[in-house]
Amino acid sequence: LYEFGYGEPGCKVFRDWDDNFPVTIKGVDYSALALSGNGKMLLIICDYGNGGTAEVTLKPGTGLKGLFRCSDNTPVKTLKNGCSFVLPGNDFRILTIE
């Protein structure tokens, strides 16, 4: 997180309960944190249930192209304005979005 810029003035932090959280997430019981800066976003999604297929959709106005990559090389399926991937129960994934 610190390599991305967490804690620095140019890094915006969004919590999943914030009204302006930049993505929607469906398909899993989750908590999430998004960091935004330098034309990229880092999205950390934690499952606290039985897992499933997480579907992430960018909200309008993010300015991102919609290129999604999982830090552990979990396969990511590209969707319109988003992606989906398998998130096991009680696990997490870190997505880089450009």
C-alpha positions as CSV (number, residue, x, y, z in Angstrom):
1,L,0.0,0.0,0.0
2,Y,2.8,2.4,0.8
3,E,4.5,1.7,-2.5
4,F,1.3,2.9,-4.2
5,G,1.3,6.1,-2.2
6,Y,-0.9,5.3,0.8
7,G,-0.6,8.1,3.3
8,E,0.8,10.6,0.8
9,P,-1.1,13.8,-0.3
10,G,-1.6,12.6,-3.9
11,C,-3.3,9.3,-2.9
12,K,-7.0,9.4,-2.3
13,V,-8.5,6.7,0.0
14,F,-12.0,5.4,-0.3
15,R,-13.7,3.0,2.1
16,D,-16.6,0.8,0.8
17,W,-19.1,2.6,3.0
18,D,-18.2,6.0,1.5
19,D,-20.8,7.6,-0.7
20,N,-18.2,8.3,-3.4
21,F,-16.7,4.7,-3.4
22,P,-15.5,4.5,-7.0
23,V,-16.7,0.9,-7.8
24,T,-19.6,-1.4,-7.2
25,I,-19.0,-4.9,-6.0
26,K,-21.5,-7.8,-6.3
27,G,-21.5,-11.6,-5.8
28,V,-19.6,-11.8,-2.5
29,D,-19.9,-10.7,1.1
30,Y,-17.0,-8.2,1.3
31,S,-15.3,-5.2,2.8
32,A,-13.1,-3.1,0.5
33,L,-10.6,-0.3,0.3
34,A,-9.7,1.7,-2.8
35,L,-6.6,3.9,-3.3
36,S,-6.5,6.2,-6.3
37,G,-3.6,8.2,-7.7
38,N,-1.4,8.7,-10.8
39,G,-4.1,7.4,-13.1
40,K,-4.4,4.1,-11.3
41,M,-6.5,2.5,-8.6
42,L,-5.6,-0.2,-6.1
43,L,-8.6,-2.1,-4.9
44,I,-8.4,-4.5,-1.9
45,I,-11.4,-6.8,-1.6
46,C,-11.8,-9.0,1.5
47,D,-14.4,-11.8,1.6
48,Y,-15.9,-12.5,5.0
49,G,-18.4,-15.1,3.8
50,N,-18.4,-18.2,1.6
51,G,-16.7,-16.7,-1.3
52,G,-17.9,-16.7,-4.9
53,T,-17.4,-14.8,-8.1
54,A,-16.8,-11.1,-7.4
55,E,-18.0,-8.7,-10.0
56,V,-16.4,-5.2,-9.9
57,T,-17.8,-2.3,-12.0
58,L,-16.2,1.1,-12.3
59,K,-18.6,4.0,-11.5
60,P,-18.7,6.8,-14.0
61,G,-16.1,9.6,-13.5
62,T,-13.1,7.5,-12.4
63,G,-11.2,8.4,-15.6
64,L,-9.7,4.9,-15.8
65,K,-9.5,2.8,-19.0
66,G,-10.8,-0.4,-17.3
67,L,-7.7,-2.5,-17.4
68,F,-7.8,-4.9,-14.5
69,R,-5.0,-7.1,-13.1
70,C,-4.9,-9.2,-9.9
71,S,-1.7,-9.1,-7.9
72,D,-1.6,-12.9,-7.4
73,N,-2.3,-13.6,-11.1
74,T,-5.9,-14.8,-10.4
75,P,-7.6,-15.0,-13.8
76,V,-9.7,-11.9,-14.4
77,K,-12.6,-11.9,-16.9
78,T,-13.2,-8.5,-18.5
79,L,-16.7,-7.2,-18.4
80,K,-18.2,-3.9,-19.7
81,N,-16.8,-1.3,-17.3
82,G,-15.5,-3.9,-15.0
83,C,-14.3,-7.4,-14.3
84,S,-15.1,-10.6,-12.5
85,F,-12.9,-13.2,-10.7
86,V,-13.2,-16.0,-8.1
87,L,-12.7,-14.9,-4.5
88,P,-12.5,-17.8,-2.1
89,G,-14.3,-17.5,1.3
90,N,-12.4,-15.6,4.0
91,D,-9.7,-14.5,1.5
92,F,-8.7,-11.3,-0.3
93,R,-7.5,-10.1,-3.7
94,I,-5.7,-6.9,-4.7
95,L,-6.6,-5.5,-8.1
96,T,-4.7,-2.9,-10.0
97,I,-7.0,-0.9,-12.2
98,E,-5.7,1.5,-14.9
